[in-house]
Amino acid sequence: MKSDLFEQSNLRATSQERWALQNDQMLRVGLGPDVLATKGAMVAYQGQVQFQHEKSGSMAKLAKKIVTSEDVSLMRVTGQGEVWFAGDAGYVFLLELENEGISANFRNLLAFDASLTWDINRTKGAGMMTGGLFNTTVGGTGTVAVTSVGKPTVFDCSQQPVYVDPNSTVCWSASLTPGVHNSMNMGSMLRGGSGEAVQYVFHGPGFVVVQAFEWTPLAAGA
């Protein structure tokens, strides 16, 4: 049988690296050490692989999941073999952490080494008027895979403040503490607003990654 489908770029990846991109929109991970992945992210696997719901690990973390919109639903992937992950055909990027961390929108978080720590954090200054803004922080030494809807842009925040729509933010350096800028005023509210009232503000040594798409905000506790 002949087809463009069988081009080398579409065939199973043969990389010896544990974490490797099958293509721009699919990740392959070789098991051994466990992996934590977003529930539903597995698209294929080979070998003896098990998938189990990952518990929050503490009452404090469970409480954060219940009362925030940052509903981090993870599965633990164990066994021997290879697993392929993808998320809504988003572009996949690997970050190698070396005793450091990133903060990510959970909807852009695909998978990471189970040896890494994670938690849910509230953005300072994001009060009830903003509906509350939360993010997931992953830290330690290991690999994290994130996705971006459309090709992303990376901003260096060290020179001047960068203002970003929270629903377009993929991830940022955990060393950065974002502020919240509220451009809403009473006149704008009465006229229905612009739809761009609240932004993250990043300024300091570090980066922020922005995708070419805005997620629809989730209601708290959804």
Secondary structure as UniProt FT lines:
FT   HELIX           4..6
FT   HELIX           8..10
FT   STRAND          19..23
FT   TURN            24..25
FT   STRAND          26..30
FT   STRAND          35..38
FT   TURN            39..40
FT   STRAND          42..53
FT   HELIX           59..67
FT   STRAND          74..85
FT   TURN            88..89
FT   STRAND          91..104
FT   HELIX           106..108
FT   STRAND          109..113
FT   TURN            114..115
FT   STRAND          117..122
FT   TURN            124..125
FT   HELIX           128..130
FT   STRAND          134..148
FT   STRAND          153..156
FT   STRAND          162..164
FT   HELIX           166..168
FT   STRAND          169..173
FT   TURN            174..175
FT   STRAND          179..182
FT   HELIX           186..190
FT   TURN            191..192
FT   STRAND          198..202
FT   STRAND          207..210
FT   TURN            220..221
//
